[in-house]
Amino acid sequence: MTSHSNGPAGRPWPRLVIRLPHEQDLFARQRGVQDHIADVITAFAGSMAFVYVHMAWFAGWIVVNEGLFGEDAVFDPFPFGLLTMIVSLEAIFLSTFVMVSQNRQAARDIIRADLNYEASVRAEVWSTNPGRALGLDPEEIERQTQALITQSRKRVDEETEHPA
């Protein structure tokens, strides 16, 4: 008699464990120092702390250059050409950092999609073999699955065309 811990003929199941690599592990191996710097800058640029720092910086710049600390302190009179140039340069660099991060996220999404596909193929293979052993016809099951998918897509399409 066999138990759950034993395979056929009472022998223990082999210790073969198949594990897909974790997406974060694969992605971390590709990440360099420059990528880390770009992520840190992008994370800070997308925070409220960034907004508060800029609000204080702009307010201070304007107060100083409107002469509230005396005319000798003014270094960028209205219309604040130097401030405009600095902010424009900052926008160029920040947009570049955002694009670098987006490109890395796209690469990460590709890795994730590949791993999901591999997991789906494994699941299909593992579920097909026991089905065959039980006498199920994989082609008939696939026809039924395709019919259900078609019905589901049709229902979704109808709901998006005629929302309630």
VMD Tcl script that draws the C-alpha trace (Angstrom):
set ca {
  {0.00 0.00 0.00}
  {1.27 3.46 -0.83}
  {0.98 6.57 1.24}
  {1.18 10.23 0.32}
  {4.87 10.24 1.23}
  {5.67 7.28 -1.00}
  {5.57 6.89 -4.73}
  {4.61 3.82 -6.79}
  {5.53 0.45 -5.28}
  {6.06 2.06 -1.89}
  {9.32 3.77 -2.92}
  {9.81 7.38 -1.80}
  {9.18 10.07 -4.39}
  {12.34 11.56 -5.86}
  {13.44 14.84 -4.24}
  {13.25 16.75 -7.52}
  {12.05 20.26 -6.78}
  {11.52 22.60 -9.70}
  {11.54 26.22 -8.75}
  {11.17 29.15 -11.07}
  {13.58 31.98 -10.36}
  {11.97 34.92 -8.60}
  {11.51 37.95 -10.82}
  {13.11 40.27 -8.27}
  {16.22 38.06 -8.07}
  {16.65 38.08 -11.84}
  {16.08 41.80 -12.00}
  {18.45 42.57 -9.11}
  {21.29 40.81 -10.95}
  {20.87 43.21 -13.87}
  {20.77 46.32 -11.72}
  {23.94 48.42 -11.58}
  {25.05 51.41 -9.53}
  {23.71 53.84 -12.13}
  {20.32 52.14 -12.06}
  {20.25 52.39 -8.27}
  {21.08 56.12 -8.42}
  {18.37 56.71 -11.03}
  {15.83 54.86 -8.86}
  {16.73 56.89 -5.76}
  {16.45 60.18 -7.64}
  {13.18 59.17 -9.28}
  {11.75 58.03 -5.94}
  {12.64 61.34 -4.31}
  {11.36 63.37 -7.29}
  {8.02 61.58 -6.95}
  {7.60 62.41 -3.27}
  {5.90 65.19 -1.36}
  {9.27 66.02 0.22}
  {10.44 67.02 -3.26}
  {7.43 69.33 -3.61}
  {8.04 70.93 -0.20}
  {11.73 71.48 -0.90}
  {10.88 73.18 -4.18}
  {8.16 75.31 -2.63}
  {10.64 76.58 0.00}
  {13.37 77.05 -2.61}
  {11.15 79.03 -4.99}
  {9.67 81.12 -2.19}
  {13.15 81.93 -0.84}
  {14.46 82.74 -4.31}
  {11.56 85.08 -5.03}
  {11.72 86.79 -1.60}
  {15.47 87.43 -1.97}
  {15.19 88.61 -5.57}
  {12.25 90.91 -4.91}
  {14.57 92.88 -2.65}
  {13.10 92.02 0.76}
  {16.66 91.60 2.12}
  {17.90 94.73 0.38}
  {18.91 95.54 -3.16}
  {22.44 94.21 -2.58}
  {21.04 90.68 -2.06}
  {19.24 90.64 -5.44}
  {21.11 88.42 -7.89}
  {18.30 87.36 -10.27}
  {15.82 90.19 -10.73}
  {12.31 89.67 -12.11}
  {11.52 87.79 -14.45}
  {14.00 85.43 -12.72}
  {15.91 84.26 -15.80}
  {18.47 82.28 -13.79}
  {15.73 80.49 -11.84}
  {13.93 79.69 -15.09}
  {17.10 78.22 -16.59}
  {17.85 76.12 -13.48}
  {14.30 74.77 -13.35}
  {14.42 73.94 -17.08}
  {17.67 72.03 -16.66}
  {16.24 70.22 -13.65}
  {13.18 69.23 -15.69}
  {15.39 67.85 -18.45}
  {17.40 65.72 -16.03}
  {14.36 64.57 -14.05}
  {12.54 63.52 -17.21}
  {15.62 61.54 -18.23}
  {15.72 59.77 -14.85}
  {12.02 58.98 -15.17}
  {12.58 57.52 -18.64}
  {15.48 55.40 -17.35}
  {13.23 54.08 -14.58}
  {10.41 53.42 -17.05}
  {12.76 51.51 -19.34}
  {13.92 49.41 -16.41}
  {10.30 48.79 -15.40}
  {9.55 47.67 -18.96}
  {12.51 45.26 -18.78}
  {11.19 44.01 -15.45}
  {7.73 43.50 -16.97}
  {9.28 41.42 -19.76}
  {11.06 39.23 -17.20}
  {7.81 38.86 -15.25}
  {5.88 37.96 -18.42}
  {8.48 35.35 -19.38}
  {8.32 33.77 -15.91}
  {4.51 33.82 -15.95}
  {4.52 32.13 -19.35}
  {6.96 29.49 -18.11}
  {4.80 28.88 -15.02}
  {1.69 28.58 -17.21}
  {3.37 26.06 -19.50}
  {4.51 24.04 -16.49}
  {1.01 24.12 -15.03}
  {-0.46 23.00 -18.33}
  {1.96 20.09 -18.63}
  {1.48 19.03 -15.02}
  {-2.33 19.16 -15.32}
  {-2.47 17.40 -18.70}
  {-0.56 14.30 -17.61}
  {-2.83 13.40 -14.66}
  {-5.82 14.14 -16.91}
  {-4.60 11.64 -19.47}
  {-3.98 9.09 -16.70}
  {-7.63 9.56 -15.66}
  {-8.77 8.96 -19.24}
  {-9.64 12.56 -20.08}
  {-9.26 13.80 -23.66}
  {-7.00 16.90 -23.64}
  {-8.34 18.04 -27.03}
  {-11.95 17.96 -25.82}
  {-10.98 19.85 -22.68}
  {-9.18 22.43 -24.85}
  {-12.30 22.86 -27.04}
  {-14.42 23.43 -23.92}
  {-11.85 25.87 -22.54}
  {-11.77 27.84 -25.80}
  {-15.58 28.00 -25.82}
  {-15.60 29.37 -22.26}
  {-12.91 31.92 -23.12}
  {-14.87 33.03 -26.20}
  {-18.05 33.44 -24.12}
  {-16.20 35.39 -21.46}
  {-14.58 37.74 -24.00}
  {-17.90 38.26 -25.74}
  {-19.55 39.17 -22.41}
  {-16.74 41.60 -21.56}
  {-16.97 43.18 -25.02}
  {-20.74 43.60 -24.66}
  {-20.35 45.17 -21.21}
  {-17.76 47.65 -22.47}
  {-19.93 48.58 -25.47}
  {-23.08 49.05 -23.40}
  {-22.12 49.97 -19.81}
  {-24.96 49.80 -17.30}
}
mol new
graphics top color blue
foreach p $ca { graphics top sphere $p radius 0.5 }
foreach p [lrange $ca 0 end-1] q [lrange $ca 1 end] { graphics top cylinder $p $q radius 0.2 }
display resetview
